[in-house]
């Protein structure tokens, strides 16, 4: 049985080899200096034993030796720092054209919703060779999205979005764990990432798995209308709220002079706590929707606002027609 247990998880993502390379380098450096220190201890214990050197003798310092044991470890640490920073920046910056999947973690399950409206429970389906960005939020405690085969682990926090991304390189089924203790049944909060051939993935997606009721952005547009958001957030000059067309990913000037980027967390905060960041030129008249919309509905609204960066509706934001966007968030 033990012969079939791998020493390390399978490598199945584009960044996995870099993470493993850095890990093996850290192990090698640690092993080298551990052996060096123990060898030095043994050598000096034998050479300067009491029978040979019964009395201590003052030894003057050596500048070359002190420089060597300072600069060499510094150089090694800088190499480790540079390599680790490179991996971190790659993992922290999802590609702009990545496929987006929204994730809600809750005790004790994973809920996935795709841009096309498909839904999954504890199973994430993705095509091989495609960049996948996970936009995640927790409904209760702190969770952590961990896929050993992809060498990724990202905390999933209540009250905000966190993101991570990966590019699967091998077709197969891989374990998904919650690696943050989240309650009594923490160990049961497991799932699978199913990496499929693109043709099989399209067949699965077109099969209507998960009870799709429309795209995520379309569901968000419906909520946008039901909550009365379209009354104030218009794409003409009559709106009492900022124009949302083309907002996502752009800088927003606030009334206190600061400039922020309209990312997922900014949009989320503007829905739940609209008074936190007031856009320059507008009054704080928007009511809070805290407690009125679920995590799934929040994600749908965020997906809809992000979709307005690609489509330019005419009249009210959300009427579905197209026209040039002439307004700016200044």
N, C-alpha and C positions, 0 to 999 in steps of 0.2 A: 504493500500500500504506500509506503513512504517513498518508493521510487517514482510514483506518479505525482507527488507534490512538488510544484515548481518552487525554486528558491526565491524568485521574484515574480510579480504579476506579469502577465503578457503585456508587451508594448503594442499599443493600438491607436496611438495618436501622433500627430506631427511633432509635438513638443516633448514626447515621452523620452526620446533618446537624449535630449539635452538635459532633462532632469536627472536621468540615470547617470549621465556622464559627470555631472557636478557631484552627485551623491557618491559615486565611486572614487572621485578625486578626493572628497572629504574623508572617506574611509582610508584611502591610501596615505594621505598626509597624517591622519591621526595614528595609523599603525606605524608609520615610519618614525614619528617623534616619540611614540610610546616605547618602541624598541631602542631608539637612540638614548632616551633617558634611562631606561633600565640597564642598558649596556654601560653607560657612563657611571651609574651608581655602582655597578659591580666592579668596574675597572678601578675606580677611586677607592672603593672599599678594600680591594686587594692591595693596591699600590701603597696606600697610606695607612695600612694597618698599624696597630700600636707597637708590635714587635719590631717593625722597621723604622717607624717615625714616632718615638715615644713622646716627643715634644712638638707642639705646633710651631710653625715657622711662618712669619709674615711674607706673603707673596704680593708683589706689586702688580697693579692692573695692567692689562694689555689692550691698547687702543684698537689694533686690528681685530682682536678677538671680540671686543665689545661691539665694534661696528658690524662684525659678521653676524653675531647673534641678535642684533637689532634689525639690520637691513634685510637679511634673508627671510625671517618670519614676516616682516612688513611686506616684502614683495609677494610672498605666498598668500598672505591675507588679502592683498589688493587684487590678485588674480581671482581668488574666490569671490571677492566682492563684485568685481566687474562681471564675472560670468553669472553670478546670482542676480545681479541687477538687470542684465540683458534678458534673462529668462522671465524675471518679474515684469519688465516692461512689455514683453511679448504677450504674457498672459493677461496683463491688465488692459490691453488695448485691442478689443475685438475688431476684426476687419469690418470695414463699412458695409460690404455687400454680404455679410453673414446672414444666414437663415436664423430667424428669431423664434425662440420658444419661451413662453411665459410659464413660470413655475410657482405654485403655491405649496409651501410645506406646512403640514399641520400634524398634530399628534393623532395617529402615527402613520402618515402616508405622504406620498408625493403626487401632486396633481399637475398635469402638463396640458397646456393649451397652445395649439399651433396657430400660425397666422391665417391658415385656411379655415380655422374654426374647429378642426379635429381636437378631440380631448382624449387623454390617456390617464390611467390611474396606476402608478407604480411601474409603468413601462414607458420608456422614451424611445420612439422610433426616429432614426435619422439616416440619411443617405451617406454612403461611404465617400470620402474625398471632398465633402462639403463643410465649409466653416459653419459652426453652429454657435450662436450666442444665446446664453441662458439669462433671462431677466427674472430674478427670483425675489420672493417675499415670503415671510412667515406669517401665519395666521395666529400663532400663539407664542411658543417659546423660541429660543435660539436653536436653529438646526444647522447642519453643515452638509453640503452637497459634495460627495466624495466618490470618485470613480478611479480605483487604483490603476486599471489598465490604461487610463488616459493621463495619469499622474496629475490630476487636478483635484483641488479641495477648496471650496469657498463657503464662508459662513452665510447663512440665510437668516436675515434679521427681521423681527417685527417692526413695522412702522417705517420701512424704507426698502428700496430696491438695491440689491447687489447683483453684480454680473460676473460671469465667467464665460469662457469659450473654449472650444476644442475643434480639431479637424480629425475625425476618425479615419484610420488608414487601412483597417481590416474589417471585412464582413464578419459578424459574429454577435454573440450575446455576452454582455459584460455586467459585472456586479455593480450595483449602486448602493451606497451606504449613507446613513446619517452618522457622521463621526463626532457629533457634539451631543453629550448626554442631554436628553430632552424630556425625560420623564420615565414612568414605570415601564412602558413597553418600548423603550428606546431601541433595544436590540431587534425588535420586530419591524423597525422602520427601514426596510430594505426594498430594493427594486431592481430593474434591469434596464440597461441601455442596449437596444437592439439595432445594430448597424446593418443596413440593408444595401443591396445593389440598387443603383438609382432607378432602374426599371421596376424592380420589386417595390421600391418605396413609393413610386408614383401609383402603382397598382393598389397598394395599401391605402394611400391617401385618397384616391378616387373611389375607394370602396365604402367611404362614409363611416369608417370605424370611429367609435367613441361618441356617436350621436351628434354629429356636426349640425348646427342650425344656422350656418352662415359664417362668413369670415369673422375673425376677431374684431377687425376694424369696423365691419358692418354692424356687429352687435354693439360696439361702442358708439357708433353713430345713432343707433336707436335709443340708447341710454341718454345720449347727449340731448336728443329731442325731448325725451320723457321728463328729464330733470329740468327742462326749461333753459338749458345753457345757451341755446341758439338765440334766445331773446336778446342777450347782451353781447355775446361773442359773434359779431357779424363781420363779413369781409368788406363792408362798405363803411362810410364815415358816420353812420348812425348808431353804431354799437356803443354801449356804455362800458364795455370791457375790451381788452386788447384783441386784435385780430389774430386768430390762431393759424391762419393759412401761412405755411412756410416757417412756423415757429420752431419746430423741433430741431435741436442741434445748433441753433443760432444764438448769438449773444443778445441778452435782454438788459436794457438800461433801467435801473430801479430809481425810485424817487429819492433815495438817499445818496445817489451818485455812484453806487456800485454797479458793476456789470457781471451778470451770471450767465452761464450756458443753460439753455432750455433742454436739459436731458430728462431722462425718465423720472429721476427723483424730484426735479424742479416741478414737473407737471403734476406729480403725485402730491407734493406739498401744496401746490396751488389749489388743488381740489379739496384737500382735507383741512388746510390751514391757510386760507387765502390772504390773511392779513400779515403773514410772515414776510413776504416779499412783494411790495406794491410796485407795479410797473409805472415808470415815469409818465406823467400826463393823465393818470387815471386815479379815481377815488376808491378807497377801500369799502366798496359796497357789496362785494360778493359774499353770500352766506357760506358757512362751512358745511361740508357734506360728511363730516366725521360721524361715523356710526350709521350713516344712511346708505352707504354703498359697501359691498363686500370686497374682498381682495380680488376675486375674479372680475367683478364689475370695474374696479379700479384699473385693472390691467386692460380691460376692453376699452375704457375711456382713453388710457394712455396710448394704446395702439391706434385709436381713431385720430387723436391729435397728431401722432407721428405720421399717419397716412396723409394728413393735410399738407405735409412738406412735399409730397409728390403729386397731389392733385390740387387744383386751385378752383374751389367752388365759387359760384356766382351768387350774390345776394347773401343769405345767411349761411354761416359756416355749418355745413351739414345738409344743405339742400341737394347735394349730389350733382349739380351742374358745374360747368367749367367756364372760367374766365381768367384773364390775366390778373395777377396779384399786384396791386399798385400801392398797398399800404406797407408801412414799416413800423417795427417796434423800436421807436427812438425815445 
